Amino acid sequence: MFVHIPTPLLPLLVMLGLAMPSLAMPPEGSAPPPMPTYQMRAATPDGDRLNSTATAETLFSNHCGYCHLPYGMGTTVLMMRRMPMGASPASALLTNRDDLTVDYIKAVVRQGIGAMPRQTRVDITDSELAKVADFLAGGSQ
């Protein structure tokens, strides 16, 4: 059965949970739903960031992953930029690339490119960037 609700009343009814029950707030005290796996990141490492003992994969996940892991904005932009040149969609993931050099990665991170803003030494320290760049370049200098 269709019930017409006057437009000005709809937001009020939604807030009260009387319309669109799927949009209503969960019961108080209930746990939130789990995050989708593509939004999960490695735990932020403790300690001295200038001499980080974190692995390159952890650093990449923490500093770059929000944009450059699957479903991230950076991955989407790179896919749209690379596919017209004949590259596969999988090449939009930086971890799948084999054409990145350490120097190129460092330059792009520090200077920014396209929609990617430059990352300062507060965002990612030089030692952290060195590890991430080496990881993405496949261990080559």
N, C-alpha and C positions, 0 to 999 in steps of 0.2 A: 504494500500500500504506500502510495506517495503522499507525503505530508508537506505542504508548502510552509516554509519558515520564512517570515519577513527578513530580508537581508540585514537590517540593523540588529536583529536579535541573535543572529547566528554566532558572532564572536562571543557573546555573553554565554550562550548555551554551550559552546565548545569549552570555554574556560571552566564552566561548572561541571563539565563531563556529561552533559545531558544530550548532546548531539555528537555524532561521530565518536562512539566510545573507544575506537581504536586509537584515537588521538588523545584520549584522556590521560592524565598523570597516573603512573603506577601507584599501587597502594603504598602508603607510608610504611617504611621499614623493609620493603622488598629490595632485593639487590638489583642493580642495573643489569641489562643484558650484556653478555660478553662482547668485547670489541671485535670487529672483523679482523681476520688474520693479516690483511694487508695494512692495517693501521698499527700493528704491534711493532715495537722497537726494542732493541736490546737495552738492558738496564744501563743507566749512565754510570760510567766508571768513577769511583772515588779517587781522590789523591791529586797529585801535582799534574796539571794539564800540560805544563811545559816539558815534562818528562813522562808522558803517559805510558802506562804499562798495558793499556787496552789494546786489543787486537785491531787490525785494520778493518776487519769486517764490522766489529762493534762500532768503531769510529765512523765508518761510512753509514751505518744504520742510524746512528744518533745525529750526525751532522748533515747528512745528505739524503737520507732515506725518505724524509717527508715528501720530497719532490721526485727523487730518483729511484725509488723502489716501485714495484707494480702499482698501477693506478695513480701514481703521483703526477702532479702537474708537469714537472720537467720531463718525465717519461712520455706523457701524452704529446707535449710540444715537440720533442725530438722525433717521435714517431711521425707526426704530421709533416715535419720538415724533411725526414729521410726517405719516407715511402715514395714520394714523387721521383726521387733519384734512383729508385729500384732496390732500395735496401729493404730487408725484411722487417716486420714490426718488432721482432725480438731484438733487433739491433738498437732499439730505443733504450733498452736497459743498459746502463753503463757497464754493468758487470758482464754483459755478453759481448762487449766490444773488444776487438783486437787491434784497433788502429789508433789507440790513445797513447800518447807519450807522457812521461812524468812532467816534462816542462810545459806541455800544452795544458794539462790538467791544472797545474799550479797557476798558470797565467789566467785561465778561465775562472778559476775560483777567486783569485785576488782581484781581477778586473771586471768580472761579470761578462755576460754575452746574451744578447737577445732579451728575453724576459727574465733571465737569471740575474739577480742583483749580485754585486761584488760581496765577497765574504771577508770581513776584517779578521785581524789576528785575535780579536775577542771571540768571534764566532767560531773559528777553528784556528788553533795555534799552528805555528810553522812546523813543529814536530808532528802534530796530528795530521796536518796536510801532507807532510812527506810520507807518512805511512799510508794514507788513503790513496795518494797519487801512485805510489809504488804498487799497491794492491790493484788499482784499476788498470794500470799499465801492464799488468801481468808479471810484475817483478823485474821489469826491464827499466833501465835508466835512459 
